[in-house]
């Protein structure tokens, strides 16, 4: 078992030139590329999803592997999930290849095995670089392709940084440099989450109320605020209805307010910037309902200083 610790960015425009300029300034240990085909499995009743597990078979020209990812956490673009990998021979996963202790019971595992079906697939080109950075080894992958489900297709254009060895601070350090490219934003949604929705099996994004956070745990309150913020940022980007966008913006400010309230006693360096951002969003919400207002917000969500602010809070 390994715990996958990664930061994901969604790419919104052509960043090839600045991206490869950045790569040329880094210490590259190795690089490669491969066409990857991935089929995701679950039962018709979505038993694995209820267990907060994701199951796939990944194939390329020279290997086939089955992977199961267990419950983890995603906040600020940082994803941390226990992950298990095993070879696979046929077209269906073999759940008994994974450790017994990850299942509620072996009978549950065996019941899931007999009704597994393919639900959706992702096909993409992965370009991969292993980078030495600040005493750590970090895997940088650029995935470009598509997710395919019964409801249609969705584009994949993602940068992922995965910590292979060393300290997580190095991961955030390299992520800051990627954020500086512009045209990228932190991604809290996995390919599997997007795939379930395209398969007609996942709930559509919806407005959410700010969760009630009991106690004085600063990290827990900041995490909840950042998750709330990023959920409604994604909701805003997927909405066309102006009123829904206004409501999403209100919820983004609610998430920011929770972070400010939790972090104020410690006065981190980003606190004043975050407070200014909330004021700016309030002014935008009062602006006229024209295309310029919406374009301003969309641009803001991909600005380097905005993304770096989210990274600093997550770190």
N, C-alpha and C positions, 0 to 999 in steps of 0.2 A: 504494500500500500504506500502511496505517496500522497502528500497534500499539495495539490496544485494551487500555487499562489500567483495570480496574474492580474495585470491591468489591461483592460480592453478599451480601444478607441474605435468609434465609428467614423469613417472617412466620408466627407461630403463633397469634395471637389478634387481636381487633379493636383496631387502633391508630389508627383514623381521627382521633379527637379530638386526642390528643397530636401526631400527625403533622402535622395541618393547623395546630395551634398553632405547631409548630416552623417550618413553611413561612412563616407570617406574620412570623416574626422574621428571615427571610433576604431577601437582595436577589435577586429573581426577574427575570431578563432577559426570558424568554418562557416560555410554557407551551402545551401542546396535548394532545390525546388522539386515539387511533385504534384501531380494531379491526384486529388483525394476524392473518393466517393464514400459517402457515409449514409448508412441506413439506420434510422432510429426505431426502436421497438417499444411496444407496451401491450398490455392486454386491451380488449375492447372496453373494459370497465375502467381503464387507466389506473390499475393497481400500483404500478411503479411510480406514477406521478403523485399518487396519494402518499406514497412512502418517501416522496421528495428524492427520487432516484431518476437518473437518466441513463439509458442503455443504448449503445450503438455498436455497429460493426463498421470499421474503417478499412478501406482497401486502396492500395495503389498497385503499381506494376509488380512490386517485389515483396509485398507483405499484406497480411490480413490480420486484424487484431480486434478483439472485442473489449469494450471499456464500459464500466459502470461507475457513475459519479454519484456520490451520496450527498446527503444534506450538507449545505455549507452556508456561506454568507457572501453577499455582494453589496458593497457600499462604496460610493465614490469611484466607481469603475474598478475597484479592487475586488477580485473574486478569489475565495479560498474554499476549496471543496476536497474532501477525501476522494481519491480516484484509484480504481483497481483495473489492471490490464491483464489480458491473457490471450494466447494464440487461439485462433478459431479455424476450423476446417471446412465447415459447410456454410449454408446460407442463413442459418439460424443461430442465435447465441446459445451457449450452454451455461446455464446459471450455476451449475455445480463446480465450475472452474473458479468461481469467486469464493472468498472466505465465508465459512458458515456464519460467523458472528455478525455479519452485516445485515442478516435477515431477522425479522421478528421471530420466525421459527422455520425449520426446514420444510415443514408441511406447507407453509405459506409460499416459500420459494418454489416448491415442486408444483403447487397449484398454478402459480404464475407461469411457469415454464411451458405447461401444456397448452396454454391459450395465447401465447405471444404472437403478435402479428406486426408486420412492418407498418409504420404510421406515416412517415415522411422521409425525405432524403435531403442531404446537402451535398452539392458538388462544387468544388472550388480548386483553384490553383493556390498552393501554399508556397510562398518564398520564405526561406528560413535563414536566419543568421544567428550564430552563437557569438555573444559579445562579452569581452572582459571589460568591466566597468566598476570603478571604485571598489576594487577588491572582490567583486562578485562576478558570477557568470550568469548571464541573462539571455534567454532565448527570445528573439524578436521574430515574429511571423506576420506576414502580410497575406491575408486570405481574400481572394476575389473570385466570386462565382455566384451561386444562387441557392436558395432554399425552395423546395418544390413540395407542395401539398395539394390536396384535392380542391382547395379554394383558390389556388393560383401559385404565383411565384413571387419571391422577394429577393432583392439584390443583396449580396454579401460584399462588403468592402470594409474590412476590419484590420486593425493593427492590434496584435496581442504581445504583451511582454510577460514572460514567465520566469520567475526566479528559480534558477537551477541550483545555485549555491551562493552563500554569502548573506548579507543583511538586507532586509526589506527596504531600508533607507536608500540603497543603491537602485532598487527598482523604481522608487519614486523619483530619484534623481534623473534617471534616463527618461522616465515618463514626462518630466518637466521639459526636457529637450524636445520630445516629440510634440508636446502641446504647443511649443513655440513655433511649429510649422504653420499653425493656423489651419482652418478647414477640417479640424477633427474635434470630436467631443467624447467625453467619457461615456462608456456603454455599460449599463447595468443589466441589459437583457442578453442572455446566452442565445446561441443558435437554436438550441433545443426549445427554449421558451417561444421563440419566434416560429419555429416549426410546428409546435403544437397548435398555435393559433391558425396557421395556414392549413393545418389538417382539420380544422373545425373542432378541435378538441380542447382548446384553451379559452379561458374567459377573455373577452376584449378588455383593453385598458379602460379604466373608469376613474372618475373622481373619487378620492378617498378622503376621509376625515383624518385629521392629525391624531395619531395614536396617543392614548393616555399613558404617560411614562411616570411610574411611581418611583419614589426614592430620589436620591441625589447623585446617582452615578453619572458623572459628567460624560464619559465616553458613550454610555448607552443613549443619553439624550442627544448628543451630537450625531450619533449614528442614525437615530430615528429621524432627526431633522433632515439630514442629508439624503436619506432614502426617500423621504416624503418629497423633497425638492426635486430629486432626479426622476421620480415616478411621474410627477406632473409636468416636468420639462418634456419627457417623452410623449405624454398625453397631448401637450400643446402642439408638438410637432406633427402628430398624427391627425389632429382635428382640423376640419375646415370651418366648422360653425364658430362664428365670432363670440357668441355668448359663452360657449364652452371654453373657448380660449381665455376669455376674461376670468372665468371661474378657476381655470387651471393656474393662471398667474396669481390669483389670490392665494391658492394653496402653496405655490412656490414660496410666496412671502411668509406664509405660516411656518413652513419648514425652516426658512432662514431665521425667523424670529426665535424658534426653539433653539437653534444653534447659538444665536447671539446670547440668549438668556443663560444657556448652560455654560458658555465659554467666558462670559463677562468677568467673573471673579479672577480668572487666570490671565485675562488680557493678552491673548496671543497676538502676534504681529498682524494677522490677517483680519482681526476683529473690526477695525475701522473701515477697511475696504468692504467687508461684508455688509456693514451698516449702510454705507454709501450705495451699494448695489441694491439693497432693499428700497431705498428712497428713489433710486432711478427707476426701478420696476413699477413703483407706485405712480410715478409720473407718466410712464408709458401706458399704464392701465387707464389713465384718464384721457389719453390722447384720442383723437378722432379715429373712427373705424375705417382707416384707409389702408391701401396696400403698403404704403411707406412704413406705417406703424408695425405691421406684421413682418416686413422685411428687416426692420431694425432689430426686432427680437430674435428672429432666426439667425441673423448675423451675430448677435451677442452670444448666443448659445455655442457658437463655434470659435469665438475669439480666444486668442492665446491667454490673455490675462484672466478671462472668466474660467477657462479650463484649469489653469494653474491654481486659481483660488480653490476650486473644488478639490484638487489634488492635495493642497496644503491642509485643508480641513480633514480630509480622509487620513492623511499621514499622522 
